[in-house]
Amino acid sequence: MRTLINKHQLITETHPKSQVSEAYRTLRTNIQFSSIDRIMKTILITSAQPGEGKSTTAANLSVAYAQEGKKVLIVDADLRKPTIHHYFGKSNRYGLTSALVNRTQFDEFISETSIENLSLITSGPIPPNPSELLMSQKMTAFLEEMAARFDVIIIDSPPTLAVADAQILATKCDGVVMVISDGKVKRDMARKAIHNLERVQAKILGVVLNNKRQKKSDAAYYYYYGHTE
C-alpha cells in the first residue's frame, strides 16, 4: 500500500497519530537533545538541491514544536522560491522582504496561523538581491528580536548548492538540519552541501533522509536523524 501525501499538506496537523507525524516528533526531540550546552532556538532547514522536501520538513517540524506547547515562529527565508505560505493558506504579498527593505516594524508582517502557538512570517515579494538582504544587519536584528519573543524559530532557506543564502543564514542560526531525498541526490553532492556549511562553521545538527521506503510500511516518508560524518 502506498500513502500519497499532498505536497503542501501539514500531516502533523491532519494526521497527528501517523507514523510520519511521529517521525517529526522524534526529529523535534533529537534537536532538543543535540546540544547540552546550548539552547537550539533558531533552526535552519535546508537541502542540497531543490525538491528534496526541506519546506515540508520545516512546516511540519514547526507544527510539532507548537503541539508541544512551545511558542513557535516559522520564517520563509527562501527569498527566491518561497512556498511556506501555501502550507498555511496565507498571502505572500507582504512579508520578510517588506520589513527588511522598508525598515518597518517586524510585527506588521507576523501573522497567526490556525495552529495554536504557531506564528508565521512569509517571505514577501521576491527581491533582486536576496543574498544581500539575508546578510544585512537588519536580518540579524530580526532574528535577535524574534529569539527574544519566541521559544523556537524554524527557518526555511534555499538549497545549499544552488546559492549562498543557506550559508549566510547558517552563520546567524543556532543549528542547521539538512534534508536529503533518498535516491535523488548523489552522495558526493550531499557531502559537498555539508562541506559548504562546515566552511562557514555552521553547527550541523544532523540529516533528515526523506522519501526512504521501508519494507512492510505504509509511510510515504521515513526520517533519519543523526551525526553527519
C-alpha positions in Angstrom: 0.0 0.0 0.0 1.2 3.5 -0.9 0.3 6.6 1.1 0.1 9.7 -1.0 0.8 13.0 0.7 -0.2 16.3 -0.7 2.9 18.5 -1.4 1.6 21.2 0.9 -0.1 19.0 3.5 0.6 19.5 7.2 0.4 15.9 8.1 1.4 16.7 11.7 -1.9 18.6 11.9 -4.2 16.4 9.7 -2.8 13.0 10.8 -1.1 13.6 14.2 -1.1 9.9 15.1 0.5 8.7 11.9 4.0 7.2 11.6 5.1 10.2 9.7 4.0 12.6 12.4 5.7 10.5 15.0 8.9 10.8 12.9 8.6 14.6 13.1 8.2 14.5 16.8 11.3 12.3 17.0 13.2 14.8 15.0 12.0 17.5 17.3 13.2 15.6 20.3 16.6 14.8 18.7 17.1 18.5 18.0 16.3 19.4 21.6 18.9 16.9 22.9 21.5 17.7 20.2 23.4 20.1 22.5 23.6 20.1 26.3 25.4 23.4 26.4 23.4 25.5 24.0 19.7 26.0 23.5 18.6 25.3 19.9 16.3 28.3 19.4 16.9 29.3 15.7 16.9 26.2 13.5 17.7 26.4 9.8 16.2 23.8 7.4 18.0 23.4 4.1 18.8 20.8 1.5 21.4 20.1 -1.1 19.2 20.6 -4.1 15.6 21.7 -4.9 12.8 19.2 -4.5 14.1 17.3 -1.5 11.4 18.2 1.0 13.0 20.9 3.1 9.9 23.2 3.1 7.6 20.3 4.0 10.1 19.4 6.8 10.2 23.0 8.1 6.4 23.4 8.1 5.7 20.1 9.8 8.5 20.4 12.3 7.2 23.9 13.3 3.7 22.3 13.9 5.4 19.5 16.0 7.0 22.1 18.2 3.8 24.1 18.6 1.9 21.0 19.6 4.4 20.6 22.4 3.3 23.9 23.7 6.2 25.9 22.5 5.7 29.4 21.1 6.9 29.0 17.6 7.7 31.2 14.6 8.2 29.8 11.1 10.1 32.1 8.8 10.2 31.7 5.0 13.7 32.9 4.2 13.7 31.3 0.8 13.6 34.6 -1.0 14.0 33.0 -4.4 11.2 30.4 -4.5 9.0 30.8 -1.4 6.5 28.1 -0.6 5.8 28.2 3.2 2.7 30.5 2.7 1.0 27.7 0.8 1.1 25.3 3.8 -0.8 27.8 5.9 -3.1 29.3 3.3 -1.6 32.8 3.6 -0.9 35.5 1.1 2.7 36.3 0.2 2.1 39.8 -0.9 4.0 41.2 2.2 6.5 39.5 4.5 10.1 39.4 5.5 11.5 41.3 2.5 8.9 44.0 3.1 10.3 44.5 6.6 13.9 44.3 5.5 13.6 46.7 2.6 11.2 49.2 4.1 12.8 49.1 7.5 9.4 48.9 9.2 8.4 47.1 12.4 8.5 43.3 12.1 5.2 42.9 14.0 3.4 44.3 11.0 4.3 41.2 8.9 3.9 38.4 11.5 0.6 36.5 11.2 -1.1 33.9 13.3 -1.9 30.5 11.8 -4.8 28.2 12.5 -2.5 26.2 14.7 -2.2 27.2 18.4 1.2 28.6 19.4 2.4 28.9 15.8 3.0 32.2 14.0 4.4 32.8 10.5 6.3 35.4 8.6 6.1 34.8 4.8 9.0 35.7 2.5 7.2 38.6 0.9 7.9 39.8 -2.7 10.9 38.2 -4.3 13.8 40.8 -4.3 16.5 41.3 -6.8 19.2 40.9 -4.1 18.2 38.0 -1.8 21.8 37.3 -0.5 22.4 41.0 0.4 19.1 41.2 2.3 19.9 38.0 4.3 23.4 39.2 5.0 22.2 42.6 6.3 22.3 43.8 9.9 18.5 44.2 9.6 18.2 40.5 9.2 20.4 39.9 12.2 18.3 42.3 14.2 15.2 40.5 13.1 16.4 37.1 14.3 17.6 38.6 17.6 14.3 40.2 18.2 12.3 37.1 17.3 14.6 34.9 19.5 13.7 37.1 22.5 10.0 36.7 21.8 9.6 33.0 20.6 10.7 29.7 22.1 11.6 28.3 18.7 12.2 29.8 15.3 12.2 27.4 12.2 13.7 29.0 9.1 13.2 27.6 5.6 16.1 28.5 3.3 17.1 27.9 -0.4 19.1 24.7 -1.2 22.7 24.9 -0.2 24.3 24.0 -3.6 22.1 26.4 -5.6 23.1 29.8 -3.9 25.0 31.1 -0.9 21.8 32.1 1.0 21.8 29.0 3.3 25.4 29.5 4.2 24.7 33.1 5.1 21.7 32.2 7.2 23.6 29.4 8.9 26.0 31.8 10.5 23.1 33.6 12.1 21.4 30.4 13.5 21.9 28.1 16.4 21.8 24.9 14.2 21.2 23.5 10.8 19.2 20.4 9.7 20.0 19.1 6.2 17.2 17.4 4.3 18.3 14.8 1.7 15.9 12.9 -0.6 16.8 9.2 -0.8 17.8 8.3 -4.3 17.6 11.9 -5.6 20.9 13.3 -4.6 24.2 11.5 -5.1 26.4 11.0 -2.0 29.2 13.4 -3.3 26.6 16.2 -3.8 25.3 15.7 -0.3 28.9 15.8 1.1 29.6 19.0 -0.9 26.5 20.6 0.6 27.5 19.7 4.1 31.1 20.9 3.4 29.7 24.2 2.3 28.0 24.6 5.6 31.1 23.5 7.5 33.2 26.1 5.7 31.1 28.9 7.4 31.4 27.0 10.8 27.7 26.1 10.8 26.5 23.8 13.6 25.1 20.9 11.7 22.6 19.1 13.9 22.0 16.2 11.6 20.4 14.9 8.4 16.8 14.1 7.5 16.7 11.3 5.0 13.5 11.9 3.1 11.4 9.6 0.9 13.1 6.5 2.2 10.9 3.4 1.7 10.8 0.8 4.4 9.6 -2.7 3.8 6.2 -3.6 5.2 5.5 0.1 5.9 2.6 2.3 4.7 4.5 5.5 5.4 5.5 7.7 2.5 8.4 9.3 4.3 11.0 8.0 6.7 13.2 10.3 8.6 16.6 9.6 9.9 18.4 12.0 12.3 22.0 11.5 13.2 25.5 12.7 13.0 26.6 13.9 9.6 30.1 12.4 9.4 
